[in-house]
């Protein structure tokens, strides 16, 4: 099996991002759900880059742009979830204060 430079780069980036996600989880900056999302995304990147075999640089560029889009989408969805939780907490606090 021949491993191209593109595959090596994507695997290294995937491993670094998995380590970063686990580090954030252990420091209580990420929840279980966020950890699962990031592990799934970066694990998929590693698996796809190893088993698909990039034949040329155009395929690698397309994969990189697709990865950027997926990464951005995941970040936005997780951020929306965090904002939603904060809004619920704020609404509960306001409701509690209004009852007094």
N, C-alpha and C positions, 0 to 999 in steps of 0.2 A: 504494500500500500504506500503510495507516494503522498507525502504531506507537503502541501504548498506553503509558501510564506503567508498567504492570506488565511489559510486554516490555522496556522500557528498564532497569528495575531488575534483572530477571533476567539480562539481557545484561551489565550492569555488574558484578554479583556474579560471574558466570561468568568474565569477563575478569580480574577481581581475583584470583580463586582459581587461574586458570591461571598467572598471573604468580607467585603465591605458590608453586605447585607447582614451577615451573621454578627459582625462586630456591632452594628447599630442595634440589632436585636438584643445582644447581650448587655448593652449599655442602656437598655430600656428606651431607646429612641424609636423603635419600630415594634409593631404588634405582631402576633402570630400570623394574622392574615397578610400583612405586608411582607413578612418573611417568606411565606409560601408563594406569593405573587412573584417576588424577585428571584427566588430559587427556581421556580418554574420557567420564568423568562430566560434567565441566564443559562440554566441547564439545557433548555431547548436550543439556545444559541450554540452551546458547545456541541450538543449532539448533531445538530444540523450541519455545522461547519465541518465536523469530523466525517460524517457519513455521506454528505452530499457530493463532496469533491468539487472544488472550484476549478473549472477548466481554464478560465480566463479572468482577466481583471474586471471585465464588464459585469460578470456575474457577482463578483465580490463587491463591486460598487453598489449594485442593486441590492444585495443583501445588507450592506451597511446602511443604506438609506431606509430600507424596511425596518432595520433594527432601531434606528433613530426614531422613526415614527412610532413603533411599538413601545419603546422606552418612554417617549413623551406622553403617549396615551396612558400608560400605566401610572406615571407620576401624577398626571392630572386627575385620574380617577381616585387614586389614594389620597390626594390632597382634598378633593371634594368630600370624601368620607370623613377626613379629619375635621373639616369645617362644619360638616353636618353634626358631628358629635359635640363640637363646641357650641353650636347653636341650640342643640337640645339641652345642654347643661345650662346655658344662659336663660332659656325659656323656663326651665324648672326653677332657677333661682329667682327670676322675676315673679313667677307664680307664687312661690313661697313667700316672698316679701309682700305681695298684694294681699295674701290671706291674713296677714298680721294686722 
